[in-house]
Amino acid sequence: MSDRLAAIRKVLEGSDDYTVVAMDAKSCYGALKRGCGICCRGKFQDPKVANWLLDPGAKEKNLHRMVHDYLPLEAFLLEGVL
């Protein structure tokens, strides 16, 4: 486990040259910081924020709902994703 954590730390803390794409990136970042002491340095892209920007008054959507709404032909990619 420590080897895996060290590998994650090396990538996320090592450089500003990457972009992390994560659903609810703020929560992911907080969990990494609180649970593992990892301070990420790259850029973050969050589909949840993008969806909110498109329709600020709408009910919050999960990843599956966004795929079905915006990319219905790509829904097969979600097979096996919880």
Z-matrix of the N, CA and C atoms (Angstrom, degrees):
N
C 1 1.441
C 2 1.526 1 110.39
N 3 1.305 2 117.08 1 -39.38
C 4 1.463 3 119.67 2 -179.34
C 5 1.531 4 111.44 3 -65.58
N 6 1.335 5 117.36 4 -33.00
C 7 1.470 6 120.27 5 176.82
C 8 1.524 7 110.92 6 -66.07
N 9 1.320 8 116.37 7 -41.19
C 10 1.468 9 120.42 8 178.88
C 11 1.519 10 110.91 9 -65.27
N 12 1.318 11 115.94 10 -43.89
C 13 1.465 12 120.53 11 179.33
C 14 1.526 13 110.60 12 -63.59
N 15 1.321 14 116.99 13 -40.05
C 16 1.467 15 120.73 14 178.13
C 17 1.531 16 110.81 15 -63.86
N 18 1.328 17 117.62 16 -38.27
C 19 1.464 18 121.25 17 178.59
C 20 1.529 19 110.67 18 -66.39
N 21 1.317 20 116.97 19 -42.68
C 22 1.470 21 121.39 20 177.78
C 23 1.518 22 110.06 21 -63.60
N 24 1.314 23 116.50 22 -44.42
C 25 1.462 24 121.33 23 179.31
C 26 1.532 25 111.00 24 -60.86
N 27 1.322 26 116.66 25 -42.05
C 28 1.466 27 121.50 26 -179.20
C 29 1.526 28 111.03 27 -60.02
N 30 1.322 29 116.64 28 -41.88
C 31 1.466 30 120.82 29 -179.15
C 32 1.523 31 111.10 30 -73.15
N 33 1.329 32 117.50 31 -50.11
C 34 1.465 33 120.93 32 -172.41
C 35 1.525 34 114.50 33 -76.08
N 36 1.316 35 117.25 34 -27.30
C 37 1.462 36 119.75 35 179.83
C 38 1.527 37 113.05 36 -100.48
N 39 1.314 38 116.44 37 -8.90
C 40 1.453 39 120.10 38 -170.73
C 41 1.506 40 117.76 39 -78.04
N 42 1.313 41 118.48 40 -34.04
C 43 1.454 42 119.61 41 -170.43
C 44 1.521 43 110.64 42 -152.96
N 45 1.331 44 115.56 43 156.58
C 46 1.465 45 121.27 44 174.99
C 47 1.524 46 111.23 45 -93.87
N 48 1.323 47 117.79 46 5.98
C 49 1.464 48 122.29 47 -171.32
C 50 1.524 49 114.28 48 -86.77
N 51 1.293 50 119.82 49 9.52
C 52 1.452 51 121.69 50 -177.34
C 53 1.528 52 109.90 51 -121.59
N 54 1.319 53 114.43 52 164.92
C 55 1.458 54 121.06 53 176.04
C 56 1.521 55 108.25 54 -126.79
N 57 1.306 56 116.68 55 126.45
C 58 1.458 57 122.93 56 176.88
C 59 1.523 58 107.40 57 -95.23
N 60 1.327 59 116.56 58 126.86
C 61 1.453 60 121.64 59 174.56
C 62 1.516 61 106.50 60 -109.76
N 63 1.328 62 116.33 61 117.08
C 64 1.458 63 120.45 62 -176.47
C 65 1.518 64 110.16 63 -146.82
N 66 1.313 65 115.33 64 136.61
C 67 1.451 66 120.86 65 174.12
C 68 1.518 67 107.21 66 -70.41
N 69 1.305 68 117.49 67 126.98
C 70 1.459 69 124.33 68 -176.82
C 71 1.538 70 109.94 69 58.65
N 72 1.324 71 114.82 70 55.97
C 73 1.462 72 122.51 71 -175.81
C 74 1.524 73 112.40 72 -56.89
N 75 1.321 74 117.32 73 -33.70
C 76 1.461 75 120.10 74 -179.79
C 77 1.529 76 110.86 75 -61.19
N 78 1.322 77 117.21 76 -43.41
C 79 1.465 78 120.63 77 178.09
C 80 1.524 79 111.67 78 -67.11
N 81 1.344 80 115.84 79 -40.30
C 82 1.468 81 119.68 80 178.45
C 83 1.526 82 110.89 81 -62.18
N 84 1.337 83 115.73 82 -45.55
C 85 1.455 84 120.64 83 179.04
C 86 1.535 85 110.23 84 -60.90
N 87 1.331 86 116.73 85 -45.39
C 88 1.469 87 120.80 86 179.82
C 89 1.517 88 112.39 87 -61.33
N 90 1.323 89 116.98 88 -41.17
C 91 1.466 90 120.47 89 179.10
C 92 1.526 91 111.22 90 -65.51
N 93 1.329 92 116.90 91 -41.57
C 94 1.465 93 119.63 92 177.39
C 95 1.523 94 111.39 93 -63.60
N 96 1.321 95 116.60 94 -40.48
C 97 1.461 96 121.30 95 -179.28
C 98 1.526 97 111.11 96 -68.12
N 99 1.334 98 116.51 97 -51.86
C 100 1.470 99 120.36 98 -177.20
C 101 1.522 100 112.65 99 -70.14
N 102 1.339 101 116.33 100 -44.59
C 103 1.453 102 120.27 101 -173.60
C 104 1.509 103 115.31 102 -81.86
N 105 1.328 104 116.74 103 -31.68
C 106 1.462 105 119.94 104 -173.04
C 107 1.521 106 113.67 105 -123.78
N 108 1.327 107 117.18 106 -8.47
C 109 1.459 108 120.22 107 -178.05
C 110 1.515 109 113.71 108 72.31
N 111 1.336 110 117.38 109 22.07
C 112 1.458 111 121.76 110 -178.42
C 113 1.525 112 109.65 111 -92.56
N 114 1.332 113 116.34 112 126.05
C 115 1.465 114 122.19 113 175.92
C 116 1.520 115 107.91 114 -107.01
N 117 1.319 116 116.93 115 104.77
C 118 1.466 117 122.13 116 -177.37
C 119 1.521 118 110.50 117 -69.99
N 120 1.343 119 116.41 118 144.01
C 121 1.460 120 120.73 119 -176.87
C 122 1.512 121 113.98 120 -112.75
N 123 1.299 122 119.92 121 -18.21
C 124 1.460 123 121.91 122 -174.39
C 125 1.520 124 113.43 123 -77.75
N 126 1.306 125 114.64 124 -165.07
C 127 1.457 126 121.74 125 176.88
C 128 1.524 127 108.56 126 -94.68
N 129 1.322 128 115.45 127 151.44
C 130 1.457 129 120.66 128 178.26
C 131 1.515 130 110.16 129 -117.98
N 132 1.321 131 116.03 130 138.82
C 133 1.452 132 122.16 131 170.98
C 134 1.522 133 106.78 132 -122.80
N 135 1.325 134 115.73 133 131.32
C 136 1.454 135 121.01 134 -174.70
C 137 1.529 136 109.87 135 -126.80
N 138 1.345 137 117.62 136 111.90
C 139 1.461 138 120.00 137 178.04
C 140 1.532 139 112.75 138 -58.45
N 141 1.306 140 117.20 139 -28.96
C 142 1.465 141 121.22 140 178.53
C 143 1.535 142 110.49 141 -64.13
N 144 1.314 143 117.38 142 -41.16
C 145 1.466 144 121.55 143 177.60
C 146 1.526 145 109.58 144 -69.47
N 147 1.333 146 117.29 145 -41.65
C 148 1.463 147 120.52 146 178.93
C 149 1.525 148 110.46 147 -59.70
N 150 1.318 149 116.76 148 -42.76
C 151 1.461 150 120.61 149 178.66
C 152 1.530 151 110.94 150 -63.88
N 153 1.305 152 117.14 151 -40.44
C 154 1.465 153 121.11 152 178.11
C 155 1.535 154 110.35 153 -63.61
N 156 1.332 155 117.11 154 -39.92
C 157 1.463 156 120.30 155 178.48
C 158 1.532 157 111.55 156 -63.13
N 159 1.331 158 116.52 157 -34.38
C 160 1.458 159 119.87 158 178.77
C 161 1.528 160 112.11 159 -70.08
N 162 1.347 161 116.01 160 -34.84
C 163 1.464 162 119.56 161 -177.90
C 164 1.534 163 109.39 162 -150.96
N 165 1.334 164 117.67 163 82.79
C 166 1.470 165 121.84 164 -175.52
C 167 1.530 166 114.48 165 -59.55
N 168 1.316 167 117.91 166 -26.18
C 169 1.463 168 119.96 167 -177.14
C 170 1.516 169 114.73 168 -89.89
N 171 1.326 170 117.63 169 -5.75
C 172 1.467 171 121.45 170 -176.16
C 173 1.525 172 111.52 171 -77.28
N 174 1.305 173 114.41 172 159.57
C 175 1.461 174 120.86 173 174.66
C 176 1.534 175 108.62 174 -65.45
N 177 1.320 176 116.45 175 143.39
C 178 1.464 177 121.21 176 -179.43
C 179 1.527 178 110.32 177 -62.48
N 180 1.327 179 116.27 178 133.17
C 181 1.466 180 121.47 179 -178.10
C 182 1.514 181 111.11 180 -107.37
N 183 1.337 182 115.03 181 153.66
C 184 1.455 183 119.76 182 173.23
C 185 1.535 184 108.70 183 -93.83
N 186 1.313 185 116.77 184 174.70
C 187 1.458 186 121.45 185 -175.92
C 188 1.523 187 111.55 186 -60.07
N 189 1.332 188 117.40 187 -42.95
C 190 1.461 189 120.51 188 -178.98
C 191 1.533 190 111.16 189 -60.57
N 192 1.311 191 116.97 190 -43.08
C 193 1.467 192 120.44 191 -179.74
C 194 1.530 193 110.97 192 -65.19
N 195 1.330 194 116.73 193 -40.89
C 196 1.463 195 119.88 194 179.28
C 197 1.523 196 111.77 195 -64.58
N 198 1.328 197 117.31 196 -40.50
C 199 1.463 198 120.27 197 178.10
C 200 1.520 199 109.87 198 -63.03
N 201 1.329 200 117.09 199 -45.23
C 202 1.463 201 120.30 200 -179.78
C 203 1.528 202 111.76 201 -65.32
N 204 1.322 203 117.92 202 -32.51
C 205 1.465 204 121.12 203 -179.97
C 206 1.529 205 112.87 204 -78.27
N 207 1.323 206 117.44 205 -42.31
C 208 1.459 207 121.16 206 -171.77
C 209 1.528 208 114.79 207 -104.35
N 210 1.330 209 117.72 208 -26.92
C 211 1.468 210 121.42 209 -177.72
C 212 1.532 211 110.92 210 -135.43
N 213 1.323 212 118.56 211 59.24
C 214 1.467 213 120.24 212 -173.94
C 215 1.532 214 113.66 213 -59.90
N 216 1.312 215 118.42 214 -29.90
C 217 1.463 216 120.31 215 179.61
C 218 1.528 217 112.87 216 -73.36
N 219 1.329 218 116.50 217 -14.77
C 220 1.464 219 121.13 218 179.94
C 221 1.528 220 112.24 219 -101.29
N 222 1.321 221 118.17 220 8.23
C 223 1.471 222 121.89 221 -176.49
C 224 1.527 223 112.62 222 -59.37
N 225 1.326 224 117.43 223 -26.68
C 226 1.465 225 120.13 224 179.23
C 227 1.533 226 111.63 225 -60.24
N 228 1.333 227 117.97 226 -22.83
C 229 1.463 228 120.97 227 -179.99
C 230 1.522 229 112.20 228 -67.56
N 231 1.330 230 116.78 229 -17.44
C 232 1.465 231 120.81 230 -178.45
C 233 1.513 232 113.57 231 -86.31
N 234 1.335 233 117.32 232 -4.42
C 235 1.459 234 120.12 233 178.84
C 236 1.526 235 110.54 234 -58.25
N 237 1.300 236 116.20 235 127.02
C 238 1.456 237 121.33 236 -179.43
C 239 1.519 238 114.90 237 86.33
N 240 1.333 239 117.45 238 -3.70
C 241 1.459 240 121.34 239 178.17
C 242 1.516 241 107.88 240 -94.22
N 243 1.318 242 116.06 241 128.87
C 244 1.471 243 119.48 242 -179.75
C 245 1.486 244 112.13 243 -75.55
